[in-house]
Amino acid sequence: MKKVIMLVMVAIMTLAVSQKAQAIEDPNRKGTTVIGLRAGFLPGFGSSATVDITAVNNWWKGHFAVGAYAGFNFPFTRHIVDGANYDVIERTVNIGIMPRASYGLNITKDFEVHAGVMMGAALHRHYYTYNYHDGDVSHQSENDWFFCHGEFIGVRYYFTPNFGVEAEANYSNYMSYLNVGFTFRF
């Protein structure tokens, strides 16, 4: 599923770049800040916020940005073990905080394609609940810190010079794979 999403995003970007290559503009001057607030999907549901600050403008007809990512994800799985005796329900919460770097190419002043990497720390929390049919319920939880990494590719479309929408496909070991939301440029 992750590979299909990435292939679709690359195909859309390739078409956009080939049709609009002569119209490349870059409204992101050095120091421009872009904030993204997004909902995340697959697996489960999540949310994230990003901050990207343009560090280098007019680099290969685009811009290079550095920033940060903070997000969480609630994948949910249910396992039934020996249905006559008990059910096992596993709830997981992933919380990640990572620096990120990206390269953005403005196809027009309103449409941007970007890709990058991020890596940092993630808190991976497991919550297990055993629901016995005789009424006995017990809980167990575990917390683990992990190294988290991700590669992302995305698009932004601005309705006004400072407000737009964005989508990112993220290949990460703990965060949501598909993120959509709003973006603000200052």
N, C-alpha and C positions, 0 to 999 in steps of 0.2 A: 504494500500500500504506500509506503514511504517513497519508494522508487517511482511509482506511478505519479504521485503528486509532484515530485521533483521534475520528472520528464515533461509534465503538462506545463509547469511554470517556465521551464527552459524553452519549450516550443513557443509559448506566448511571447516571451521576451525576444526570441530570435525573430519572430514575425514583426514585432514592433520596431526592433532596431533596424531591420532591413528596409522597412517601409519609410521610416522617418530619419534615417541616418543624416540626411542633409539638414535637418532642422535642430541639431543638437544645440542646446543652450544650457547654461549652468547658473541658476540663480543663487546657489549656495556659496556665498563669499566665505573667506576664512573667518572662523568664529561663529558662523551660523549654527544655532542650536535647534535640533529637531527632537521633539518628544513624542513618543508613541504609546498609546494606551489601548490594549488589545485583549480580546477574549481568545482562549486557546482551546483547541479541540484535538482529539485523537492522540493518545488514548484518554478517555474520560473528558473532563472539563478543567480549564485552568484560566489564568489571567496573567498578564505581564505588563510591565512598563519598561520602556527603553529611553535612553538619552544618547543622542549622537551629536558630536560637535565637530564641525568641519575643520580639519587641521591643515589640509593642503587643497587649494582650489586649482582648477585647470590642470589636472594631472591626467594625461591621456584622455582629454576631452571629458573629464568627469571630476570627481572630488573624492578625497580620502577622509574618512571620519573616524574618530575614536569615541568611545562612550561606555555605557554600562547597561546591564540587563538585570532586572529583578522580577521573578515570577514564581508562580506555584501551579501545581497540577494535582488533580484528584482522580487518578485512574481507579477503577473499582472492578474487582473480580469476585465472583462467588464460586466456591467449590463445594460440592456436596459429596461428603465422604461417608460411605456406608449409610445410606438414607434411612435405614431402620433405627440407627442409633443417634446420629447427630449431624448437623450441618456445620460447615466451617465457612465463615464469611471473612474475607480479607479486605481491609480498607487501607489504602496507601496515600500518603501526602508527600509530595516532592516540593521542596522550596529551594530555589537557586538564586545565587547572586554572582554575576560574572562580568568582568570587563569584556568589551567587544570592539572589534575594528571592522570597518566596511569600506568598500569602494562603491560609489554611486555614479551612475551615468544618466544624465538628464536627456531623455529623448526629445522632449519639448520643455518649455518652462514649467508646465503643469504635470508632466509625467516622468517619473524617475524609476529606474531599475537599479537594484543594489544587491550586493552579495558580500558575505564576510564570515568571520569566525568569532567565537567567544569561548572562554574557558574560565573556570573558577570552582567554587565550592557549592555543593548541594547537600541539603539535609534530606535524608530519605527516611520517612517514618512509616512504620508498619503498625497497623492496629488489627488484631485478630479477635474475633468474637466467636465463641463456641456456644451454639444454641442447642442444648440437649432437649430431647422431647419430654423428659420428665420434669422440666421446669428449671433445672440447674443451668445457670448462665455464668461463664467466667470470661474475663478479659485479659489480654496480654498485649503489651506494646513494646516496640523496639525503636531506638533512634540510632541512625548511623550517618556519619559524614562521608561524602564521596567526592572525588574529583569529577567535575561535570564539564562537558565540552559540547560544542555544537557548531555546525556549519549552517548558514542560512542563505536564502535567496528570496528576494521580495520585490514588490512594486509599491509605489506611492503615487497617488493622484491628488493634486491640489485643486479644490474648487475656488479658493481665493489664494492670494500669495502666502497666507499664514495658516490655512486650515484645509485638511484633506482626509482621505481614507488610505489605508494601507493593508497589505496582506503579505505574510511571510511564511514560507515553507522552511521548517527547521528540522534538521536531522540531529537530534540530541539524545543522549543516553537517559535523561530523566525529565525533560520538559515537553510541552505540547508540540506536536509536529506541524499543525496548521494554526496560524494566528491571524486574526482579522480585527481591525479596529480603526481608530482615529489617529491622525497625526497633526502636530502643531509645529510650525516653523517660526523661529524668532531671530 
